[in-house]
Amino acid sequence: MSETIETASLLARAGELIDRAIQAGADAADAVVVRGRSSSVSVRLGKVEGTEASESDDFSLRVFVGRRVASVSANPGFDLKVLAERAVAMAKASPEDPYATLAAEADLAKDWPDLDLYDPTEVSADQLTEAALAAEAAALAVSGVTNSGGAGASAGMGGLVLATSHGFSGAYSASRFGRSVSVIAGEGTKMERDYDFDSALYFADLRDADEIGREAAARAVRRLNPRQVPTAKNVAVVYDPRVARGIAGHIAGAINGASVARKTSFLRDRMGKQVLKAGLSVTDDPLIVRGPSSRPFDGEGITGKRLAMIEDGVLQHWFLSTSTANELGLKTNGRGVRGGTSVNPASTNLALEPGDIAPEELIRSIGTGLYVTELIGQGVNMVTGEYSRGASGYWIENGELTFPVSEVTIASNLTDMFLRITLANDIDRSFGVAAPTLAIEGMTLAGK
């Protein structure tokens, strides 16, 4: 069955499920199918360790009876009438929820752009195996690499089918391909591990497996013979783009409307106020063609638009779904995501927009500090903003990376950190959360 025919069949089934729910006594309803197809191969030391494949079309039905709401999930093959009646019965027995509603009919997408998210390329298990083995072999061929942590390759797709009782009916699919490898350098107690990976919507856009292997190996070898550095205050810390994405992720979490409504964000009282250094901006755009987290409409049927979430350092928007917007007295901005039977707001293609200097120039301007390539632990409190993470990387001296550093902790508060960020110009927008190399001054470093 072709993708188009299969999607049409799922839309028809979702529409019929809604009809059954209305017949059973629901005032309104929506039905969702979250689709998934994936295959992957993992190898280690030249041998295949695992091959996996999965397919799923997970249905969920959400019904509203007055201000009462309930959701139920099912696998394909369920009885439409039984599921609808069960959902309505659950709703009638549920407490009232003053915020949960369908998106307003006037806000629903009537049409949407083709974002070119689906690559129909079929990748066989043999091709996945070949790529994983090639990445590992390239890494093991680098001098100083002594062992493998394993390599993998994957291919798959995900999609959303959505129908509502007030007239929305739509579907989209997005493909995803990936390659990764992890290797170990050194011997005995002086071993160091590192990795590299790539992920793309289109198979042809993936980085070469050999290149991924060589980069993982180079990263591991560079980490050999690390030192500790003394404890110090007011240290400048530079984040490699791979870990800088985590800082952008903390920004996204702090401006999520659901966290604001629950009062679990340290930025909950900062709307319209400066939260980043002047001149810095954070954007979110669900409509980028071939964007890694693009979508033509959200989990409620609304087409979002590009938003400057933070502009010139000033907070402009929360990420909002309909129920979260209702709770905050606002209007959804099309960031609702289906997760199981719930709808929560989330970012799409989020970018901490880059500065105008090269990363090498940024490092030279620091003079002395720590260049971080890996963070360890989960020491971030999003309620208070307190930040404390184990870190490793390289010491910066006279504006140059010198020796590898490990077993240190960097600490501060995200409120202060956000106001001290300086950005380089090397952003990589191939990830759903994107950020360039960035420097943060005034952090505490706990070392020896």
N, C-alpha and C positions, 0 to 999 in steps of 0.2 A: 504494500500500500504506500503511495507516495505521501510526502510530508503534507502537501496541500489537501489531499483527500482525507488523510488522517485528522488534520486540524479541523476540517469542516465537520467531520463526524463527531469530534469532541465538543465543538460549539453547539451542534444540534442536541447532543445529550445534556449539556449544561443548560440550554434553554428549556428543555423538557423538564429538567429537575426543578427549575424555578417555577414552571407552571404547576407542577405537583405541589410545591410548597404553598403557593397562593391558594390552591384548591383545599389544602389542609388547614388553612386558617391564618397564614402569614399575611401581614400587611405589606411587607416588602422583603426582598431576598436577593442575594447574589450567589453565583456558583463559580468556582475557580477550579481549574486543573493546572497543577504545577507539574511540568513535564521534565523528565531527565533521562538522558542516555549517556553512558560513559563506558570506556574501555581503557585499561591501563596495563602496563607491563613493568615489573621491577626486576632489576638484575643486580648481582654483586659478584665481583671477581670473575667476570666472564660467563656466569651461569644465570639462567632465569630463575628467580626466586618466587615469582608470583605473577599470575595473569588473572585479571578480574574484568568482568563485564556486568553491567546492570541496566535495566530499563524500568521506568516507572511513570505512571500517569496518576497522580494523587489528587482525587476529587475532594473538595470541601464545599459545604453548603452553609451559608449564614442567613438566618431568618430573623425578622423583626416582627414582634407582636406588641403594638403600642411602643412603649419605651423599654420593652424587654427584648433581649437578644440572646441567641444561642447559635453555636456552630458545631457541625459534625463533619467527620472525615470518613472517607471510604476508598477502597481500591476499585479498579474497573470490574464490572460485572455485578455490582450491587443492584438491589431492587429500588428503583426510583421512588415508588410510592412509600415503601417502608422507611427509607431514609428521610424523606420529606416529613412524614408524620412524626417520626422520632424527633427531628429538629424542632418542629413546632411545639410538641409536647414539652421539650426541654425549655424552650423559650418561655412558655406560659408559667413554668415553675421557677424561673430565674428572677432575681431581684431586678428592679428597674435600673437602667443605665442611662443617665441623662445626656450622655455625650455620643454614644454609638449610633450612627445613622449611615445610610448610603450617602455617597457624594451627591451634591445637588445636581439635579438633572441638567440645569443650564450650564454647568461646568464640564459636563462629559464631552469627551472628544467625539467629534462627528467624522473626522478623517484624521489621518496622521501620516507623517513622512516615512518613506522607506529609508531606514538607517543602514542598510547593507550589513546586517549583523550575522547572517547565516552563510557559512561556507559548506556546500554539500560534499566536499571532498571526503571520500571514504578512505580511512587509514586502517590497514590490516594489522593484525597482531604481529605478523612478521616485520612489518615496517616499524611498529613501535619498538619491538625487540632490537631491531638493527640500530635505531637511533639511541636507545639507552646504552647498548653495548659500545657504540661509537663514542658517546660522551665519556663513559667510564674509561675506555682505552686511551683516549686522548689525555685524560687527567693522569692516569697511571704512568704515562710515558714521560711526564715532566720530572726532572731530577729533583729529589727531595721528598717526593710523594711515596709513601711506604704502604698504604693500605687504602681500601675503599669503604666508604660508608653506604655505598649503593647508588644506583642510578635508576631513573624511571622516565617513561614517556606515556602520554595519555591523549585521548581524543574523546570528544563528547559534545553534547548540546543540552541546553536548558530552555525552557519556554513557559509561557503563561497563556492560558485560555480563560477569558473572563466574560461572563454574561450577567446582566442585572435585570431586575424586574421593571426598571424604568427605561429600558430601551438600549442599553449599551451591549454590544457584542463585538469582541475583537480577540486577536491572538497574535503572538509573535514568537520567534525562536532565535536563539543566539548560539553559535558554535563556540567551542573552546578547545585549543590544543596546547600541550605543555611538554617541556623537557626539563630534567633536573639531574644533578649529580652532587654527591657529597664525598669528600676524600680526606685522608689523614696524612699529614707530613710529620717527619721526625720519628724517633724511636723512644721506647721505654717511657720514662716520666716526662719526656720533653716532646710529647706528641701534641699537635695542634690540628684542629678540624675546621674546614670551611666548605662552602658550597656555592653553586650558582644555578640559576634556573631561568626559564623564559616561558611566557604564556602569551597567546595571541588568539584573536577571533578567527583569523584566516591562516590555514596551514602554511601557505607560502611566506607568511610574515615571520615565522619562527626563526630565531637565530640558529645557525648551524650547530649541530650536536658537538662537533669537534671544538668549536669556539667556546661553547659552554663548559666543556671539560677542561680546556686549557685555562680558562678564567678561574674556575674553582680551584684548580691546582695552584695557580699563581697566588691566589688569596691565602691558601693554607700554608704555602712555603714562606710567604712574607711574614707570617705570624710566629715563626720559630724563634726560640730564645727570647721570650718576652720578659720585661722587667716590671717591677712595681715602681710607682713614683710616690713621693711624700704627700701626705695629707696637706691640703691647701684650700684657702678660700679665695673667692673672686677669680676663679679660673675660667678662661675662655674655652668653650667646648664647641668643636665643629662636628656636625653630623653628616656622615656619608649619605648620599641620596637614598640608599637602601634602608637606613634607619630614620632618615628625615621624614619618610612617609609616615612613620609612627607619630611624629609630632603633628603632622597634618591630621592624622586619625584622631588624636586627642582633641584637636580643635573641633572636628566634626562631632565627636561625642558630646562635647560641652555645649554645642549649639543645637543639639537634637531636642525638638519640642517635647518629646516624651520625657526626657530627663528634666527638662524645665518644669513640666507639669508635676512630676514626682518630687520636685525640689532636690534632685540629686546632682545638679550641675553647679559648679562654682561660678558659672557665668549667668546664672538664672536672673540676676537683677541688673544685667549689663546692656540690655537692648538700647541702641542709640548712643552707646558710650564707647570710648576707645578701649579695645581689647588687644590689639596688635600695635606694633610700632607704626607711626604715621608713614603713609606711603605703601604699606603692605595690603594686599587684597587676597581673599579666598573666593573662588568661583565654584559654581556647581552647575553642570550642563548635561541634562539627560539626552540631548538631541545631536550629539556629535556623531557624524557618520563613521561607522566602524569603531566607535568608542568602546572601551573595555567594559563600561557599566551603563551603556546607553539603553534606552527603552523608549518606544514610541508613545506609551502611556503607562501610568503607574498601576498599582494593584487595585485601584478603585475606578479606573477608566478615565483618568484625567491626564492630559498631555502637559507635562511641566515645561518650563522655559528656563533658559540660562539665567541664573541669579548671581549677583555679587553678594554673597553671604556676609562678607566683611569687606568694606570698601574704604581705602585710605586709613586702615586701622580701626574703623568704626563698625560695630556690629549692626547689620541691617535686617537679617532674617533668621528665623528658626527653621529647621526642617520640620514640615508639618504634613500629617495625614488628616483626614476629615475629623476623626474622633479627637485627636490631639488638638487640632485647631479649635474645635468646639469647646474643649475644656479651657483653652487659653483665651477664648473670646476673639479668635482670629479666623482667617479663611485659609483652607488648605492651599499649599503651593505645589501639589502634585508629586509629593515625595513618599506616598504610601507604598509599603512593601508587604506582600503577603508572606506570612510565616506560619505554616500550619493553618490554624483556623483564625489567626489574628491578623490585624493590619497595623503596622507600626511605621513611623517615619524613618527615613535613612537617606544618606547622600547617594548621588549617582556618580558622575565623573567629577570628582572633587579635586581641585588644584590649589595649592598654595603658590600663587603666581610668582614667577622668578624675578630676581633682580637683574642688574645689568653688568655685573662683573664676573669674570671667569672664576671657577673654584680655586685655581692656583693663586690668583690675585687675592681672593678672600683669605686663604691660608697664610699668605705672606703678610697680610695686614694684621693678622692675629699676633704674629711674633712668637709667642710662647703659649702653649695650651695643649689640649687633648683632641685628637681626631678620632672619633668613635666609628667603628665599623660593625660592632655587634652589641646588643643590649640583652641583659639577662634578668629574669624575674618580672614580676607584675606589680612593682611598687609604685602605682599611680592611684591616688585617691581622687576620683572625679567629683566628690562632694566638696572637698576642701582645696583641691588643686595640688596637694603635696606630692612631690615627685622624687623618687629614689630608686635608681636602677643600677644593677651591676653592669659593668662596661669593659670592653676591650677595644684596642685600636692601636694608634701610633702617637708618640709624643711629638709635638710641634716645637721646634727650636729654631730661632732665627728665620722664621717663616718657612721652614722646610719640615717634611715628615722625616723623623730620624729613626728611632728604635721602636719595636712593638711593645705594647703595654697590655697587661692583663691584671685581673684580680683587683680592680678598683671599683668604687661606687661614686656615681655622680648624683647630686641632689640639689633641689631648689623647690620653688613653687611655680606651677604653670602660669599663674597670673603674672608673676614677674618675668618668667621666661618668654612669654608671648610678647612682652613689651621690649625685649632685648634682642629679637631675632634680626639677623642680617642675612640676606639671601643672595646666592650666586645665580648664574644664568643657565645651569645645566639640567633643566627639568626634563624628565622622561614621562611622557603622557600615555605610555602604553599600559599603565596600571590605573585601576579605578580610583585610587588615592595617589596623587602625584605631588612631589615636592623636589626642589633642587637641593644641592648642598647648602647647609645653613649653619650659621654660627650663633651661639648664645653666650653672652658674657655674664660674669658674676655668679657662676655656679660653684658649689662646694664639691671638692674631690676628696674622697677618703681613700687613702692608700696605705703605705706601710708606716 
